[in-house]
Each structure stands twice: as structure tokens, then as C-alpha cells.
């Protein structure tokens, strides 16, 4: 599982011409699910994201998590995080989980964030979406599993 985590001042997602989710300060997470994802990986990665210290403390150091600042998380499914471009110019997606496998993992990831007390909004799985964000910093970090 891969999570591209962006610290944002605000973010929103639209599908079919309507806004389906929006947050203020917090994290936008683009989430890719790998084929045959390890059991428990969604919960471990969600825990890591919820506690990732990328927000400034009083001394200006990145020492606070989204939980610490009372922020929210917007999660958008992103199978293209598993694109393979090693054999030419057209990406292959053999490593990405099929939708019937990825959607439950996406749900488990979001549920795990909510269980930690993080207000969590979701994009629409499998939909064509427009994502808007104001990246704060900018801060963008790629997290991958399996995690220890």
C-alpha cells in the first residue's frame, strides 16, 4: 500500500460536477493499494499517517501530527501510484489491486483513521475525480508498506 501524503491548508474533491468531500487544514492522502495486500496493512499505514509529524509546533519545527492540530484527512483512491513505466511510455498497472480487492482495503484504511479520532472524508472510489488542494509548505511525503 502506498500513501502520498500532502499537508494542506484545504482540499476538496469533485465527481460528476458536484463536490463530494472537503477539508480545511490537514492531510490529503492519495492511496494506492497493491495486489495481494498484507492483512493489517491498512490499519498500520493509517496509524502512521495519523501520527506523522508534519505540522509545525511553537518553535517552527515539524513536530505535530494531524491529531495534534485537530485537523482532518481527505483520502482519494489512486491506483496510478502503482504505475510501472519501466517498459516504455505507457504505464502498466499489474501491481495495482483490482477494484474488487482495492475498494475494501480503501475502506479499511479510512475506517482505521476514523477509529483513531481523525475526521476523515473520502473521495468516491473508482470515479473520475477533480482534486483541488492548497499544499501547505509544500510538504509531500510518500509512505509505503509493509511497515514494521
N, C-alpha and C positions, 0 to 999 in steps of 0.2 A: 504494500500500500504506500502511496506517495501523497504527501500533503504539501502543496505550495502555499505557504502561509505569508500573508501580506498584512502588515499593520496599516490600518486605515483610519482616516478621520470620519469617513462614511462610505457606505457601499450599498448598492441595490442591484436587483436582477429583475429583468422583464422577460416574459414569454407570451407570445401571441398578442403583443401590443399592450399587455397590462403588467403593472408592477406586481410581482408576487412575493417579494421579500425585500426588506431594507433594514439597515442598522446604522447607528451613529458610530462613535469611537469603538474600536475593537479590532477583530481579525476577519479578513476574507480568506477562506480556505478553499482552494481548488483541490479536489480529492480524486485521485486515480486509484482504482482497485485492480490488483494483479490477479491473473488466473490462479486458481487454487490457493487463495489467500489463507494464511495460517489462522487457525482458530484462536480467537482472543486478540488478534492484531488490531482490530478496530478500537477496542477499549484501551489498549496500550497506547496507540497513537493519539487517541482523543485525550488521554490523560497528559501526554507530553505536550499537546497543543494548548490545553487549558492552563498548564503551568509554565509555558515558555515565557521567559522573562525578556520581553522586547519593548516594554514601556518604561519611560523614564521615571526615576524616583526624584526626591527633592534635590539631590546633588547632580542631576542630569545624567545619571548612569542608567543603562538599560537593566533594571533590577526588579521590575514589577510585571506580573502576569495580567492577562485579561480578567482573571478573577479578582486580582488586587485592585484594579481600577474600576470594577463594576461595569465592564464593557460587555459587548455581545459578539457573537460569531455568526457569520453568514457562510454556509457551506454549499458549494456548487460542484456537482459531479463533473469530472473532466477525464474521460478515458484517454485523451490525447497525451496525457502525461506519460503514458507507456508507448509512445510512438518510437518506432525503430527506423532510423534513416541511414543505417549503415550500408544499405544496398541500393543506393541510387537516390533519386529525388522525390519519390513518392513514399510517404511514410507507411510502414506496416504496423499493424496493431495486434500481432499474435500474442504478445504478453498481457494485453488488457483482458480483464474478465469479460465474459459475455454478459449482456444486460440482466439475464435471469440470475446470474451469480453476483453481479456487482450491486444491483439495487438493494438486496438485503444487507450487504456489508455497508453500503452508504447509510442506510437506516440505522444500523448498529452503531456506527461512528457518531451520528448525530444524537442518538439516544444516550450514548455514553457521555457526550458533552453536557447534555441537559441534566443527566444524573449527578454531575459534578456542580450543578448550580449555575452553569453558564447559559444565559439567554441565547438560544440557537435558532436561527432562521435557515430555511433550506431553499435552494433552487429546485426546479422541477426536474426530476430525474428523467433523462433521455430526451428532453425537449431542446429545441434550438432556443438559446437564450442570449440576451444582451446584458452584459455585466458592466456596471459603472462603478468606479471607485476613485477615491482620493487617497492615494498611497501616502501615508504619513512617514516622512523620513527622507527618502523612501527606505522601507525595511521589507525585504522579501527573503524568506528562508525556505529551503527545500528539506523536508523531513521524510525519511524512508524507513520502512520496516524490513526485516523483523528487528524489533527492539529488544534489548536485554532486560 
